[in-house]
Amino acid sequence: MAEHFGMIQTPVMVGVGAAFDFHSGNKRQAPRWIQRLGFEWLFRLASEPRRLWPRYRKCPKFVLLVLAQLMGLKKYPNGG
């Protein structure tokens, strides 16, 4: 969206991530227990490492938050 901002005449752009892939059945969503633990990102990374790892490793804050979560220093609210 950032690349196309200003090129498309629209007042609002909404990123939906993998929502359409999940609803269409093209990609599997993490089991509820994994979602509740806050590790859906890890399930998705394990499912598509070649596509997602380059994206994730570019964000040092993400890597630090992952390490904090794995070490039990950071907890995230569950999704449901």
C-alpha positions in Angstrom: 0.0 0.0 0.0 2.8 2.4 0.8 4.3 1.9 -2.7 1.0 2.8 -4.3 -0.1 5.6 -2.0 -0.8 8.7 -4.1 -0.9 6.7 -7.3 -4.4 5.4 -6.6 -7.2 7.9 -6.1 -8.8 6.6 -3.0 -9.3 8.2 0.5 -8.9 4.9 2.4 -6.7 1.8 1.9 -7.2 -1.2 4.2 -4.6 -4.0 4.5 -6.3 -7.3 5.1 -3.2 -9.5 5.3 -4.0 -13.2 4.8 -7.7 -12.8 5.7 -8.9 -13.6 2.2 -6.5 -16.6 2.0 -7.9 -18.0 5.2 -11.5 -17.5 4.3 -11.1 -18.9 0.9 -9.3 -22.0 2.2 -6.1 -21.2 0.3 -4.1 -21.1 3.5 -4.5 -22.8 6.8 -4.9 -20.7 9.9 -3.1 -21.6 13.1 -5.1 -23.8 15.5 -6.9 -21.9 18.2 -4.6 -23.0 21.0 -1.6 -21.5 19.1 -3.6 -18.3 18.5 -4.4 -18.1 22.2 -0.7 -18.4 23.1 0.1 -15.5 20.7 2.2 -17.7 18.4 0.2 -17.5 15.2 3.1 -15.6 13.7 5.4 -18.6 14.4 2.9 -21.0 12.8 2.8 -18.8 9.7 6.5 -18.5 9.6 6.9 -22.3 9.8 4.3 -22.6 7.0 6.0 -20.2 4.6 9.6 -19.5 5.8 10.9 -18.5 2.3 8.2 -15.9 1.9 8.0 -14.6 5.4 11.5 -14.7 6.9 13.0 -12.1 4.6 10.1 -9.8 5.6 10.4 -10.5 9.3 14.2 -10.2 9.5 14.1 -6.7 8.1 12.4 -5.5 11.2 14.8 -5.5 14.2 11.9 -4.6 16.6 10.0 -7.7 15.5 13.1 -9.9 16.1 13.5 -8.4 19.6 9.8 -8.8 20.5 10.0 -12.5 19.3 13.0 -13.1 21.6 11.2 -11.4 24.5 8.1 -13.5 23.9 10.1 -16.7 23.7 12.0 -15.9 26.9 8.7 -15.1 28.7 9.6 -11.4 29.2 6.7 -10.2 27.0 3.2 -11.4 27.0 0.5 -10.5 24.4 -3.3 -10.5 25.0 -5.0 -13.5 23.5 -7.2 -13.0 20.5 -10.4 -14.5 21.7 
